[in-house]
């Protein structure tokens, strides 16, 4: 398991490093439309008839996200004020989630419903491992099979969530790139660069999903071996 963890850690680190490099590169290239991330987001929402979503600036870097609970598009200051390819790509991607929400995109709805379950499952996995590390006697209360099955169920929820996240993220990126070009926000090489940045961002979710699936299979194998 340690080897699996190290492998995915290295892959994740490599992709994150590449993503940061791409974002830095495209952050230095101004878009021809000269719109800030906030202005790009405003225009995309208007073009899709969305009027109840607010656009706010949040601290941090790569902290951009759409919050369906309070219907806000949260953009880091670099994206909010920036007039670069990266700013346009990230802002339009987050708007893509708002469009999904407005259109009741089924994968987004499924993911939203799983959030509380996944939150509980993640806490359960952490509790079991911490309890085991500090010798809290969890095995005295439950059999090994029950403990492993609890881990498997919790990891299954996390894995399902990770897999459902993939179409949500890829669809938001596709909506963003298509709109950027059709709305003449970016053109030619700018659109290609925006697509490249979003593709690398999507790869982080792909690695997370594969990692989660691998851990699930690992726990299932432990359970089956324990039964023999």
URZI-V437520 format. One record per backbone hydrogen bond with DSSP energy under -1.0 kcal/mol. NH is the residue of the N-H (numbers start at 1). CO is the residue of the C=O. E is the energy in kcal/mol with one decimal. If there is no record, write none. Layout:
nh={NH,NH}
co={CO,CO}
e={E,E}
//
This chain:
nh={5,6,7,8,9,10,11,12,13,14,15,16,17,18,19,20,21,22,23,24,25,26,27,31,34,37,38,40,41,42,43,44,45,46,47,48,49,50,54,56,58,65,67,72,73,74,75,80,81,85,85,86,88,89,90,91,92,93,94,95,96,97,98,99,100,101,102,103,104,105,109,110,111,112,113,114,118,119,120,121,122,123,124,125,126,127,128,129,130,131,132,133,134,136,140,142,147,148,149,150,151,152,153,154,155,156,157,158,159,160,161,162,163,164,165,168,169,170,171,172,173,174,175,176,177,178,179,180,181,182,183,184,185,186,190,192,193,194,195,196,197,198,199,200,201,202,203,206,207,208,209,210,211,212,213,214,215,216,217,218,219,220,221,222,223,224,225,226,227}
co={1,2,3,4,5,6,7,8,9,10,11,12,13,14,15,16,17,18,19,20,21,22,23,83,31,82,80,36,37,38,39,40,41,42,43,44,46,45,71,73,75,74,72,67,54,65,56,76,77,26,29,26,84,85,86,87,88,89,90,91,92,93,94,95,96,97,98,99,101,100,105,106,107,108,109,110,114,115,116,117,118,119,120,121,122,123,124,125,126,127,128,129,130,131,137,138,143,144,145,146,147,148,149,150,151,152,153,154,155,156,157,158,159,160,161,164,165,166,167,168,169,170,171,172,173,174,175,176,177,178,179,181,180,180,187,188,189,190,191,192,193,194,195,196,197,198,199,202,203,204,205,206,207,208,209,210,211,212,213,214,215,216,217,218,219,220,221,222,223}
e={-2.5,-2.4,-2.5,-2.4,-2.1,-2.4,-2.4,-2.8,-2.3,-2.4,-2.4,-2.5,-2.4,-2.2,-2.8,-2.5,-2.0,-2.4,-2.9,-2.4,-2.2,-2.8,-1.4,-2.2,-1.5,-1.5,-2.0,-2.6,-2.4,-2.5,-2.3,-2.4,-2.4,-2.3,-2.7,-1.2,-1.8,-3.0,-2.1,-2.6,-2.5,-2.2,-2.8,-1.6,-3.4,-3.1,-2.9,-3.4,-2.4,-1.1,-2.0,-1.2,-2.2,-2.7,-2.8,-2.4,-2.1,-1.8,-2.3,-1.8,-1.6,-1.1,-1.2,-2.4,-2.1,-2.4,-2.4,-2.0,-1.2,-2.9,-2.1,-2.4,-2.2,-2.4,-1.9,-1.2,-3.0,-2.4,-2.0,-2.5,-2.7,-1.7,-2.2,-2.4,-2.2,-2.5,-2.4,-2.2,-2.6,-2.9,-2.1,-2.4,-2.3,-2.9,-1.2,-1.6,-2.1,-2.7,-2.6,-2.2,-2.0,-2.7,-2.7,-2.3,-3.0,-2.4,-1.9,-1.8,-2.6,-2.7,-2.2,-2.2,-2.5,-2.5,-1.7,-1.2,-2.7,-2.7,-2.1,-1.8,-2.0,-2.4,-2.5,-2.0,-2.7,-2.2,-2.3,-2.7,-1.8,-2.4,-2.9,-1.2,-2.2,-1.8,-2.1,-1.8,-2.4,-2.4,-2.4,-2.0,-2.3,-2.1,-2.1,-1.8,-1.6,-2.2,-1.4,-1.7,-2.4,-1.7,-2.1,-2.4,-2.7,-2.3,-2.4,-2.3,-2.2,-2.0,-2.3,-2.1,-2.4,-2.1,-2.1,-2.0,-2.1,-2.5,-2.6,-2.1,-1.3}
//
